[in-house]
Amino acid sequence: MPRPTPADGLRFAFGTLTVVPVRVRRWDREAARAGMLCAPLVGLAVGLAAAATGAALLALGASPLLAAVATVAVPAAGTRGLHLDGLADIADGLGSGKPAEGALRVMKQSDIGPFGVITLVLVLFAQVAALSELYDESWAHGATAALIAATTARLALTLAARTGVPPARPEGLGAAVAGTVPTRGAVAVLVAVTVAAAAAGLPGGAPRVVHHTAAVLLGCAAAGLLLRHCVRRFGGVTGDVFGGLAETTATTVLLVLALGHHAQ
């Protein structure tokens, strides 16, 4: 089979990570590798839509809080809540205290347990609160944060799909993409996203560049810690784990950007 084209990678990424009606022509491991390397581009598109929505509401006279709620809602709608559902499921799986097989059964159930509900509430509140503070500073601060958070969230998926990270189940999205991305490729995408986020801070000078860089790296670090814990507890990654990593990363990025913007 010929190597996947960039278009194949984009179709795979948008077809699996968003509600965009894309016809995915290839589901093999090479297409999955290309798709996961393209994941941050999906984040960029989702972030642009979220940032544009928040900025438009502010221009129409909405409060920073309402703009923040809308900005958080756009990625949720654009993924049918896929990542939020994954976050809730791994919270229930980890909170169950069961061995790997039992925890995976808990995660596969259609309902959401108390650990999942509490985690979703706290994460969504944190995201809205952080964005509200940033929008209160200026629409540009909020919009830029939305872009960086969404892109870095999908970068975390690229890093989690790298070689050496096993799947927890033999089937599902986690098994399809686990271990497909070469470490060099994952590092290259990490560098590209970090440089782009730093460049977005250039108008604010060196402190803003450092702040944006720290947000990306700390977001990825938080995802790395969660990934390590999930691999240890579940024996590998699942589609739910990927979703939880995305939301954890986005929340961390937004909190870092919100906590440091007053000092700049």
C-alpha positions as CSV (number, residue, x, y, z in Angstrom):
1,M,0.0,0.0,0.0
2,P,1.4,3.5,-0.9
3,R,2.4,5.9,1.8
4,P,-0.4,8.1,3.0
5,T,-0.5,11.6,1.6
6,P,-0.8,14.7,3.8
7,A,-4.5,14.8,2.8
8,D,-4.9,11.3,4.1
9,G,-3.4,12.4,7.4
10,L,-5.7,15.4,7.7
11,R,-8.8,13.3,6.8
12,F,-7.9,10.8,9.5
13,A,-7.3,13.6,12.1
14,F,-10.4,15.6,11.4
15,G,-12.5,12.4,10.9
16,T,-11.6,10.9,14.2
17,L,-11.2,14.1,16.4
18,T,-14.1,16.3,15.2
19,V,-17.6,16.2,13.9
20,V,-16.5,17.6,10.5
21,P,-18.0,15.3,7.9
22,V,-14.8,14.0,6.4
23,R,-14.5,10.8,4.4
24,V,-11.7,8.9,5.9
25,R,-10.3,6.7,3.1
26,R,-7.6,4.9,5.1
27,W,-7.7,3.3,8.6
28,D,-4.3,1.5,8.5
29,R,-1.4,2.2,10.9
30,E,0.4,4.5,8.4
31,A,-2.7,6.7,8.0
32,A,-3.1,6.7,11.8
33,R,0.5,7.9,12.1
34,A,0.0,10.7,9.6
35,G,-3.3,11.6,11.3
36,M,-1.8,11.9,14.8
37,L,1.1,14.0,13.5
38,C,-1.6,16.3,12.1
39,A,-3.6,16.4,15.3
40,P,-2.4,19.9,16.4
41,L,-3.7,21.3,13.1
42,V,-7.1,20.1,14.2
43,G,-6.6,21.9,17.4
44,L,-5.7,25.0,15.6
45,A,-8.9,24.9,13.6
46,V,-11.0,24.2,16.7
47,G,-9.2,27.0,18.5
48,L,-9.8,29.5,15.7
49,A,-13.6,28.7,15.8
50,A,-13.7,29.0,19.6
51,A,-11.6,32.2,19.7
52,A,-13.7,33.8,16.9
53,T,-16.9,33.0,18.8
54,G,-15.7,34.5,22.0
55,A,-14.3,37.6,20.4
56,A,-17.5,38.1,18.4
57,L,-19.6,37.9,21.5
58,L,-17.4,40.5,23.2
59,A,-17.7,42.8,20.2
60,L,-21.5,42.5,20.5
61,G,-21.4,43.6,24.1
62,A,-21.4,40.3,25.9
63,S,-19.6,39.9,29.3
64,P,-16.2,38.2,29.5
65,L,-17.9,35.4,31.4
66,L,-20.4,34.7,28.6
67,A,-17.6,34.9,26.0
68,A,-15.7,32.3,28.1
69,V,-18.6,30.0,28.3
70,A,-19.1,30.1,24.5
71,T,-15.4,29.6,23.9
72,V,-15.4,26.4,26.0
73,A,-18.7,25.2,24.4
74,V,-17.3,25.4,20.8
75,P,-14.7,22.6,21.2
76,A,-17.2,20.5,23.1
77,A,-19.7,20.8,20.3
78,G,-17.0,20.4,17.7
79,T,-16.1,17.0,19.1
80,R,-19.5,15.9,20.3
81,G,-18.1,16.0,23.8
82,L,-15.7,13.2,22.9
83,H,-12.8,14.5,25.0
84,L,-15.0,15.5,27.9
85,D,-16.6,12.0,27.9
86,G,-13.1,10.4,27.9
87,L,-12.1,12.6,30.8
88,A,-15.1,11.5,32.8
89,D,-14.6,7.8,31.9
90,I,-10.9,7.8,33.0
91,A,-11.9,9.6,36.2
92,D,-14.4,6.9,36.9
93,G,-11.9,4.2,36.0
94,L,-9.1,5.6,38.2
95,G,-11.6,6.4,41.0
96,S,-13.0,2.8,41.0
97,G,-9.8,1.5,42.6
98,K,-10.3,-1.7,40.6
99,P,-7.5,-3.7,38.8
100,A,-6.9,-2.9,35.1
101,E,-9.5,-5.2,33.7
102,G,-12.2,-4.0,36.1
103,A,-11.3,-0.4,35.6
104,L,-11.6,-0.8,31.8
105,R,-15.0,-2.3,32.2
106,V,-16.1,0.7,34.3
107,M,-14.8,3.1,31.6
108,K,-16.7,1.2,28.9
109,Q,-20.1,1.7,30.6
110,S,-22.3,4.3,29.0
111,D,-23.2,6.1,32.2
112,I,-21.0,8.5,34.1
113,G,-20.3,7.9,37.8
114,P,-19.7,10.4,40.6
115,F,-15.9,10.7,40.0
116,G,-16.6,11.6,36.3
117,V,-19.3,14.1,37.2
118,I,-17.1,15.9,39.8
119,T,-14.1,15.9,37.4
120,L,-16.2,17.4,34.5
121,V,-17.7,20.1,36.7
122,L,-14.3,21.2,38.1
123,V,-12.5,21.1,34.8
124,L,-15.2,23.1,33.0
125,F,-15.4,25.6,35.8
126,A,-11.6,26.0,35.7
127,Q,-11.6,26.5,31.9
128,V,-14.4,29.1,32.0
129,A,-12.9,31.0,35.0
130,A,-9.5,31.2,33.3
131,L,-10.9,32.4,30.0
132,S,-13.1,34.9,31.7
133,E,-10.1,36.5,33.4
134,L,-8.2,36.6,30.1
135,Y,-11.2,38.1,28.2
136,D,-11.6,40.6,30.9
137,E,-8.0,41.8,30.2
138,S,-8.7,42.0,26.4
139,W,-10.3,40.0,23.6
140,A,-6.8,39.3,22.2
141,H,-5.7,37.7,25.5
142,G,-8.7,35.4,25.6
143,A,-8.6,34.5,21.9
144,T,-4.9,33.7,21.9
145,A,-5.3,31.5,25.0
146,A,-8.1,29.6,23.3
147,L,-5.9,29.0,20.3
148,I,-2.9,27.9,22.3
149,A,-5.0,25.6,24.6
150,A,-6.8,23.9,21.7
151,T,-3.6,23.3,19.7
152,T,-1.6,22.1,22.7
153,A,-4.5,19.8,23.7
154,R,-4.1,18.0,20.4
155,L,-0.4,18.1,20.6
156,A,-0.8,15.9,23.7
157,L,-2.5,13.3,21.6
158,T,0.5,13.3,19.2
159,L,2.8,12.7,22.1
160,A,0.6,10.0,23.6
161,A,0.6,8.1,20.3
162,R,4.4,7.9,20.2
163,T,6.3,4.6,19.9
164,G,6.5,2.7,23.2
165,V,3.1,3.6,24.5
166,P,1.0,0.4,24.4
167,P,-2.8,0.1,23.9
168,A,-4.9,-1.1,26.8
169,R,-7.3,-3.0,24.6
170,P,-6.8,-4.8,21.2
171,E,-9.6,-2.8,19.7
172,G,-10.9,0.8,19.5
173,L,-9.3,4.1,18.6
174,G,-6.6,3.8,21.3
175,A,-5.4,0.5,19.7
176,A,-5.6,2.1,16.2
177,V,-3.2,4.9,17.0
178,A,-1.1,3.7,19.9
179,G,2.6,3.5,19.1
180,T,2.2,4.9,15.6
181,V,4.2,8.1,15.9
182,P,8.0,7.9,15.9
183,T,9.6,9.7,18.8
184,R,11.5,12.0,16.5
185,G,8.2,13.0,14.8
186,A,6.5,13.6,18.2
187,V,9.4,15.8,19.3
188,A,9.4,17.8,16.0
189,V,5.7,18.5,16.4
190,L,6.3,19.5,20.0
191,V,9.0,22.0,19.0
192,A,6.8,23.4,16.1
193,V,3.8,24.0,18.4
194,T,6.0,25.5,21.1
195,V,7.7,27.9,18.7
196,A,4.4,28.9,17.2
197,A,2.9,29.7,20.7
198,A,6.1,31.6,21.6
199,A,5.8,33.6,18.3
200,A,2.2,34.5,19.2
201,G,3.6,36.2,22.3
202,L,6.1,38.4,20.4
203,P,3.8,41.5,20.4
204,G,3.9,41.4,24.2
205,G,7.7,41.2,24.5
206,A,10.0,38.6,26.1
207,P,7.8,38.0,29.2
208,R,4.8,37.0,27.0
209,V,7.0,34.7,24.9
210,V,8.3,33.0,28.0
211,H,4.7,32.7,29.4
212,H,3.3,31.1,26.2
213,T,6.3,28.7,26.1
214,A,5.8,27.7,29.7
215,A,2.0,27.2,29.1
216,V,2.7,24.7,26.3
217,L,5.4,22.8,28.1
218,L,3.5,22.6,31.4
219,G,0.4,21.5,29.6
220,C,2.3,18.7,28.0
221,A,4.0,17.8,31.3
222,A,0.6,17.5,33.0
223,A,-0.6,15.3,30.2
224,G,2.6,13.2,30.5
225,L,2.0,12.6,34.2
226,L,-1.6,11.5,33.5
227,L,-0.5,9.3,30.6
228,R,2.1,7.6,32.8
229,H,-0.5,6.9,35.5
230,C,-3.0,5.6,33.1
231,V,-0.5,3.2,31.4
232,R,0.4,2.0,34.9
233,R,-3.2,1.5,36.0
234,F,-4.8,0.3,32.8
235,G,-1.9,-1.3,31.0
236,G,-1.9,1.2,28.1
237,V,-4.0,3.8,26.4
238,T,-7.6,3.8,25.2
239,G,-9.7,6.4,23.3
240,D,-10.9,7.6,26.7
241,V,-7.4,8.2,27.8
242,F,-6.7,10.3,24.7
243,G,-9.8,12.4,25.5
244,G,-8.8,12.9,29.1
245,L,-5.3,13.9,28.1
246,A,-6.7,16.6,25.7
247,E,-8.9,18.1,28.4
248,T,-6.2,18.0,31.0
249,T,-3.7,19.7,28.7
250,A,-6.2,22.4,27.7
251,T,-7.1,23.2,31.3
252,T,-3.5,23.4,32.4
253,V,-2.6,25.7,29.5
254,L,-5.5,28.0,30.3
255,L,-4.7,28.1,34.0
256,V,-1.0,28.9,33.4
257,L,-2.0,31.7,31.0
258,A,-4.5,33.1,33.4
259,L,-2.3,33.0,36.5
260,G,0.5,34.9,34.9
261,H,-1.1,37.5,32.7
262,H,-1.6,40.1,35.5
263,A,2.2,40.2,36.1
264,Q,3.0,41.1,32.5
